[in-house]
């Protein structure tokens, strides 16, 4: 009888497990880590921080593929104002969040694509579903929700007290910030999609009760039209920012050479630049804290040498100017106040709750009355993009409710910027020539560029591209070849590959 070799271990003679020598380089179930292709699992920073949710990186992909018209038109699925807002009025949170900035590189300039969107074509609208929604307010928020609902097949009717559609975009934003032809062009496109607009319609509680019966849902998007003031002596001499900006658009207003603006936010900066255009030479903005103004508005005010003072507190307004609590006098021919506005909600039914002057809503902007939603500045003061974004979210929620579903929204998290490799881009580029140049410099965070770098760098040729028909594809891993080295994850420009711990089944 031959001599039997001891299988090893304390229970080596009781097990039939394969205990042969494991090679230094392992594949299959023996890998410690495995690569996972996570295409579009996470939102790009630009998309995640845009209140309207525009997939900016997707638009740049279309640009790279030469599909310029599609890139331009794509924005209309998210906003009715891609040129007005993205091209001119937005502070561009997408650019501020751009991954390139984490490596001290210039963010891709989305304003070029935004301005090109003036040529975007009205998408083909679906047949009407039979559902009807009333929108109270024809500003950015109201137009946004009506636009989105119509694209889902629901009829929308807008009611507004103003003489013109557009809210603050047409009524108060200075012409120096955007060509009026751009706003007018986009409003014409809106009117094609939403023909039922009733202007100069002041609604009361009885009107609200009737609308609630006539429509499936009501959406309150009345904005904030009541300027706040200060309870101080002489406040009757104050001119509100909204009143002045409306008058300034007609040109029939005098301001004098010396002005003081109480409130140094972005609206205050707009007052400063308009007053300068109308002849003011000495302009001072005061605030009780560090001014909240930023971006283009702040830059424009600084360019005309406007002076910012803070923290200062106003004691009274005299015929000579502003008296501070310190006793100092700030001489002024005209004093403006720009400390925010509040919504006028007297028309709301009693079952709709309010708090501190604003409508109370849940995460889907639904009020305490299930048939009534509220968005924009009626809920919380914000930017134009916040108003437009809230309109889109409500439209999605209402569409899901009408379909018998519970509103869900986009649950994706933003991709970790550390996953994105920026070594492929030239950090010396600080200005972009055109949209094609912008598209080439977008790192496409979280969305595969189909560059094939992972295929080329894999030392065991374990990755291949699988064609799924049409424009669909995926990159797959051959487990019998992959050693879990992580080269693919380290080299991927877009952060698509992730290396996760191997947990074999069984």
Secondary structure, 3 states (H helix, E strand, C coil): CCCCCCCCCCCHHHCCCCCCCCCCCCCHHHCCEEEEECCCCCECHHHHHCCCCCCHHHHHHHHHCCCHHHHHHHHHHCCCCHHHHHHHHCCCHHHHHCHHHHHCCCCCCHHHHHHHHHHCCCCCCCCCCCCEEEEECCCHHHHHHHHHHHHCCCEEEEECCCCCCCCHHHHCCCCCCCCHHHHHHHHHHHHHHCCCEECCCCCCHHHHHHHHHHCCEEEECCCCCEECCCCCECHHHCEEHHHHHHHHCCCCCCCCCEEEEECCCHHHHHHHHHHHHCCCCEEEEECCCCCCCCHHHHHHHHHCCCEEECCCCEEEEECCEEEECCCCEEECCEEEECCCEECCCCCCCCCCCEECCEECCCCCCECCCCCEEECHHHCCCCCHHHHHHHHHHHHHHHHHHHCCCCCCCCCCCECCHHHCCCCCCCCCCCCCCCHHHHHHHCCCCCCCCCCCHHHHHCCCCCEEEEECCCCCEEEEECCCCCCCCCHHHHHCCCCCEEEEECCCCC
